[in-house]
Amino acid sequence: MVILSCLLLWLTMPDTTICPEGLHFKEEKNYQEAAKSYLTCYYNDNSNIGLLQEAGQCYYWSGDYKNAKRILEDTSILDNNSPDNILALHEIYTFEKNWPKSIKYIEKLCVLFPKNNQYHRKKAQIYKWANLYTESLFSLYQAITNNPNDILALTAIGDIHYELKQFEKADTIWQKAFNLDNENVAVQISLGKLKFRQKQYDASVAYFEMASKSVDLTNHDIKMYGFSCIQTDSIEKAIKILQRSLQQDNDPEYTQYYLGLAYERKKELDDAKFYFEQAIISGISENLYAYHDGLARIYSAKKKYSLAIKHYNESFKLKNEPEILIYIASICEASGQFEKASNNYKRYIELAPEGNYAGLAKDRIRKIRETRFMKNK
């Protein structure tokens, strides 16, 4: 197969002595003029397919995909196995997001060069962009069959499992990649994100810490790194990481929320309040309810019960989570608003009769009723 491929390449090479002007422009990287010269030479000797192929390739290198495609499609009929033509057409159709034709041409290269993992990985990427994950995985495993230590293919397989939320499979694959090259930053970051999703925060911190020694993490990765630090009680480290992220964050909502959580853990309630408020101002995500929860906790700790109830009510409007009614009822009790407390416990029972706090709610309603009865006795 290798000998055949080399022979095909030799047969399709143009006789450069026929078109010295085209060669001159090509060597100067003036591909547009080179293409025109090769076409002129081809029109003078249309038996030399290589000249037409050179024109198409020069148009391709110049970025003139329209002319490149027109010419290379013609030469691909005359010379169906020219690897340069096939690869150029694959790249052109990939740029156009014409996935069927892109796959058609990269498949030809995979047949011509079945041991070339670069082509199998390219085909897998196109299938992935077309949301054909099974076909993408099949191509990647062909690469792994050729070379079990292909770290690019292993990483790509892990990416697909991660996107499909098949976290255990992603973990197995990425751990194999990490064992092959534990200094690979891309693999370290992938494992940091994965461990964050799996709520294995110690491991997440460890992988992000490795990667951060070699590269500047993206803001998205920094947020996960910072939150993982909070969950492992590395509060000072979390604040330092998140403050750095905040300086260059165009979407600061989660960073502000995580800083609120960090300062809340430190019992620095004014700072926590500030960042929860900032998160609400920035908030556009479905997580907005959590920022109101944070403020409600802060106001409750400060014994500003009316404000705590206000923010829990805002949270309930956004999420409609019955458990929030238990928090509201508890605050009402603490502030002596027993009727409101009883009403919120009753609302909880109506919404979640089998909920985790249904027994507690019933007990508190009974206690409130008994207390009020004793006072009125």
N, C-alpha and C positions, 0 to 999 in steps of 0.2 A: 504493500500500500504506500509506503514512504517513497519507494523508487518510482511508482506510478505518479505520485503527486509531484515529485521533482521533474519528471518528464513532462507533465502537463504545464508546469511553470515555465520550463525551457521552451516548449513549443509556442507558448503565447507571448513570449518576450519579443518586443519589436526590434527590428534591425535599426539600431540607432544611427547607422551611417546613412540611412535613407532620409532621416529628418533631423539633421544636426541643429537646426534652429530651435525645434521643439525641445531637444535635449539641453540646449544652452539655457533656455528660459526655465526649464525644470530644475536645473542645477542652481539657478539663481532664486529658486522658490517663487518665481513669478508664474504661478500655476494657470492663471487665466489666459495669459499670452501663450503659454506652453500648449494649453488645450487647443487654442485656435490654430497654432502651427501644426500640431499633430493631425487635426482635422483636414487642413489643407493638404498635407502629405498623403493622408488616406484617400482623399478624393482623386489624387494623382495616381494612386496605386491601391485600389480597393481590394486587392487580393491579400493585403497584409492586415489581418484582423488585429494584430498587436498594436498597430498605430491607433486604431479606433479605441481600443481598450485604454491606451495611454491617455487619449483625449478625455475619456470618461473619468479615469482616475484623477487627472489634473483638475477637472471640474469639481470632482468630489473634494479634493484637498483644498480648493479655493472657496468651498462653501456654496458653490452654485449647484445645489442639489437638483434643481429642475432639469438642467442640461445633463448633469451626471446620470440621473435616473433614466432619462430618455436614451442616452447612448449605451449605458451599461445593460439596460434591459435588452437592447438589440444585440449587443455582443454576447450576452448570456445565452441567447438562442443559438448563436454561431459557435460559441465556446462555453458549453454548459458547465464545465468543471474548472473554470478559472477561479482559484481561491480568492484572489484580490477583488475580482468582480463581485463574487458572492458576499464577501465580507463588507464591501462598500454598500451594496444594496441592502444588506441586513442593517447596517448603521443608519442608512437613509430612512428606511421604513420604521426603524425604532424611533428616530427623531420625530417622524410624522405620527407616532403612536398607532401605526397600522400594524397591530399585533399579528394578524394572520400571515401577512407577507414577511414581516420580520422573522417570525418563527420558521416560515418556509425556507428562508435562505440560511438561517443559522443551523437548521436541521441538515441541510446539504453539507455544511462544513463538518458537522458531527459525524456524518456518514463517511466523508472523505478522510477525516482525521479522528477516528474514534478514541484515540489515546490522548487527545489534546483537551485537557480539563478546562482550559479557558473557554472553549466553545460550549461545553456542557454547562458551565456556570452562566455564560451569557444566555443560553436558552432557558435556563431555570429562572433567571431574572425577568425575562420577557413573560414567561408563564405567570410569574408572581404578579407582575404589573397588570396582567389580564385577569387576575384573581383566580387563576387555575392552579391552586396550591398542590393538588395531587400530582399533576404533571410536573410542576416545579420540583417537588421533592424527588420524583423519579429521576429527573435529570441530574440532580445533585448527588443522588446515590450512585448514579453511573460514574460520576467523578470520584466518589469514595471507593468504588470498585477498582478504578484505575490506580488510585493512590489513597490508602486509608489515612494518610497523614496530611491530606489537603485541608489546611486550616481554614481557607476561604470557603470551601464547600461546607465544612462542619459549622462554621459560624452562620452561614446562610440557612442551613437546616434549622439551627437553633432559632434564628430570626422568625422563620415561618411558624414554628411551634409556639413561640412567644406571642406572635400576633394572633394566633388562634386560641390563646389562653391555655395552651397545653404545657403548663409550667414544668411539670415533672419531666416531660420529654425534652424540653428546652434545657433543663438543668443537666440531664445526662449528657447531652451533646456538647454543651458549652464547657462542662467539666472536663470532657475529653480534650477539647481544644485547649483549655487552660493547662492540662497536664502535658500537652505537646509543647506549649510555649507560654510559660507563666508570666512572661514579661510583655505579652501582647496587650496593649492598652485597650484595643477594641473589645477583646474578650473580657478584660477586667471590668470595663464599663457595662457590658452586657450582663455579666453576673451580678454586678451591683444593682442594676435595675430589676433583675429577676428576683433577687433576694428581698428587695423592697416589696415587690408584689406578693411574695410568699410570706411577708411579715417576719422574715428572719433578719432582724435589723442589725444584729452583731455582725453577721456575714456581709450584709450590705455595706456597712461602715468600712469593713476591712477591704473590700474590693474597690470601693470608691477612693479610699485612702491611697491604695496602690496606684491607681490611675492618676490621681491628682499630683503625684510626685513627678509625672512625666509630661502631662498636658494640662491646659486649662479646661476644666469641665464646662459643659454648656450650662446655662441657667436651669434648664429642666433637670439635668443630672444633679446640680448643686442643691436644688430643692429636695430631691429624694435623699441625698446625702445628709443634708441638715435635719430633715425629719427623722431619719434613722438615728442620728446622734441624740435627738430628743428622746426617742424611745429607748435608748440604751443609757439614759441619764448622763450623757456627756453634754450637759447643758451649755457650759461656757464655749465648748467647741462648736456646738450647733449655732449659737448666737454669732460667733465670729464668721462662720461659713455663710450664714444667711444674710448678715449685714453686708458682706462682700458682694453677694449676689444682688442685693437690693440696689446697689450703686449703678448697676448696668442692666437692670431688669425692666423691659418694656411692658411686661405683664406681671406686675408685682403682687397680685392678689394672694396667691398661695404662700409666697415668701412672707408677706405681712402676717398672714394667719399663723404660719409656723413660728414666727417670732413672737406672736401673742402667746402661743402655747409655751414657748421656751421661758418667757418672762413670768408666765403664770406658775410654771414649775418652780421658778426661783422665788416665788412669793413677792415679786416686784409688780404689784397690781396696777400701778399707774402706767408703767410701760406696757404691760399686757393690754390694758384698756386702750391705750393709744393705737397699738397695732391691730387689735380687733376692729376698732373704728375705721382705721385706714383700709383694712380688708373689705369692709362693707362699702366704703366709698369706691374702691376699685372693682368690687365684685360684679362679675357678669356670669359666673358659673353656677351650676346647680348646687354648689357647696355653700351658698350664701347663708343658709340656715345655721351652719356651724359657727359662723362668725357672730351671729346673734346669741347662740348658745354660750360662746365664750364670754361675751359681754354680760350676759345674764349671770354667769358664775362669778364674774368679778364684782358685779353690783351686789350679789347675794353675800359674798364674803365681806363686803364693805357695809353690809346691813342697810343698803339702799334698796329696800324691797320693791317699791313701786317701779323702779327702773328695771330691776331684775325681772319682774313679772311682764313688763312691757316687751322686753327683748325675747323672753320665752314665748310670748304670744306671737311675736313676729316670726320666730322660728317655726311655731306650729302652723302658721298660715302657709309658710313655704314648703314644709315637709309633711305636715299632717301626721306626725308621729305621736301615737297615743301616750308614749312614755313621757313626753314633755308635760302632759297634763299632771303627772305625778309630781314633777318638779315645781310646777306652779302651785299645786295644792299644798305642798310642803312649805313653800315660802309663805303662802297665805296663813297657814297654821302658825308659823314662827312669828308672823307679824300680827297675830290676833284676829285675822279675818276668817273666822271659822265657817261662816256660811259660804263664802267663796271657795274655801278649801273643800268643803263637803260637795259643792256643785262640781268642782273639777274632778274629784274622785269619782263621782257618779258618771261624769262624761267619759272618764277612762273606762269604766266598767261597760258602758254602752258600746264603746268602740272596740274594746278588747276584752270580752267577757272571759276568755281563756288565757289572757295575757299573763306575763310573769308577775305583774304587780296587782292582779285582780284581788287576791287574798289580802294583801296589804291595804288596798283601797277600801275593801269592806270593813276591815278592822278599824281603820281610821274614821270611817263614817260612823261606826258604832261608838267609838271613843268620843268623837265630837258631840254626838247626840247625848251620850251619858253626861258629858261635862256641862253641856247647856242645860240639861234637865236638873242637875245638882245645883247649878247657879240659880235656877228659877224656883227651886223648891222652897 
